[in-house]
């Protein structure tokens, strides 16, 4: 059984927090737009972008504001292997 945990580390002030993702309410998330994967293809009707284009974006890694210095920090995913019977 694998449990996902996340590490938040600030390289500027050395703030560190390890979380399971449920206690991130105190952090302010920095909004980031998706990365465009393809070129905009115009549909033949009404000169609007086609629906295929809207699906061709890659989500970026979430960034949060450091509570101590305000620097942007990323959440890195850590996968922990838990043997059966250790943590239930």
N, C-alpha and C positions, 0 to 999 in steps of 0.2 A: 504494500500500500504506500503510495507517495502522497505527501502533503506539500502544498505549495506555500512557500514563504517568500517575502520580499525584503530586500535590504535597501534602505535609504541612506546614502552617504554623501556628505557635503565635502568636496575637496578644498573649499576655501576655509571653513572653520572647523573641520573634522567632526561635525555632528554625525552621529550614527544611530540608526534605529532599525531593528529587525521586526517585521510585522507579518501577520497572516492576511492582511488586506482588509480586515474588518474594522480596525481602529485608526483609519486614516481620515477621520472626520475633522481633526484639528489642523490638517494641512490644507493649504490653498493650492488647488490644481491650476496649472498654467494651461490655458486652452491652446491647442495646436491643431492645425489643419492637416488633412490627409495629403499624401504625396501623389501627384498625378502620375498614373502609370502609362497612359496612352495619349494620343492626340485627339482633340475634340473632333468628332465626326458629326456633321450637321444632318439632321433628319430632313426628309423631303417635305414634311408637313410643317408649316408655320415657322420654319427656320430656327428650330430649337435644338439643343443637344440631344442626341439619341440616348435611350435608356442604357445601352451598353456602356457608354462613357461614364455614367453615374456609378456604375459598379466597379470601375477600374481605378480605384484609389487604394493606397496602402496606408493603414493606420500607423501613426508614429508611437514611440514609447512615451508613456505618460511622464510628465514632469511636474514636480511640486516645488513650492517655494520653501526654502529652509526656514524653520521657525526662529533660528538664532540670528542669522545674518541676512536673509532674504535672497541668497544666491539660488539659482535653479538647480535642483537635484533630480536625478532619475531613480526610478524604482527598478532594481535588478531582481530578476526571478531566481530563487534558489529552490532546488528540488531536494527534499530530504527523504531518504529511504527509511521507512519505519517497519521494523519486523513485527510480525503478528504477535499480539499480546503485550507489547511494550507500552503503548499509549492508547488506551481505550476509554 
